[in-house]
Amino acid sequence: MNYQIHPTAIVDEGAEIGEGSRIWHWVHVCGGAKIGKGVSLGQNVFVGNKAVIGDHCKIQNNISVYDNVTLEEGVFCGPSMVFTNVYNPRALIERKNEYRDTLVKKGATLGANCTIVCGVTIGCFAFIAAGAVVTRNVPDFALMTGVPARQTGWMSAYGERLELPLVGKGETVCPHTGTTYYAQDGICTMQVRDSVTQ
């Protein structure tokens, strides 16, 4: 075994866990879960059978990563944030065949106590503020705040707010990395070496 499991954690047979991952107190990982390398699962985390967690994700305390939730590489999930997988749940109606897929792309941050309503895609390096409620797709690098969440700015891959317009065209440079970011028509891209990527 090339990962760490606290004695109080339960990891069901069949779960795939990558090298160097750490599973802390009172975690439950179901047998069908796929967890990448270098992942940290904080206290009281639940990971469902059809959940996928990419390399180097950090899942803080008191989070359930339910079936049909996929986290790409380097996603940060703040304490007690919430995923869902049924849009209109009822205790008296079985809806397991109605799960909606949720995708959180590379490098995104989901702030403490935010809620991600199922069926949405969170873009690369997007930043969901603490307590926000996301009900629709989020663009790459977008800063989302409020209930329901609205875009109020742009964030760099480094995690700093960018001085870019939400409407119109502009460009700026991240002072920490020297990376150039461009915004146009509600889309933000960053220049990587000699090419522009989303």
Secondary structure, 3 states (H helix, E strand, C coil): CCCEECCCCEECCCCEECCCCEECCCCEECCCCEECCCCEECCCCEECCCCEECCCCEECCCCEECCCEEECCCCEECCCCEECCCCCCECCECCHHHCCCEEECCCCEECCCCEECCCCEECCCCEECCCCEECCCECCCEEEECCCCEEEEEECCCCCEECCCCCCEEEEECCCCCCEEEEECCEEEEEECCEEEC
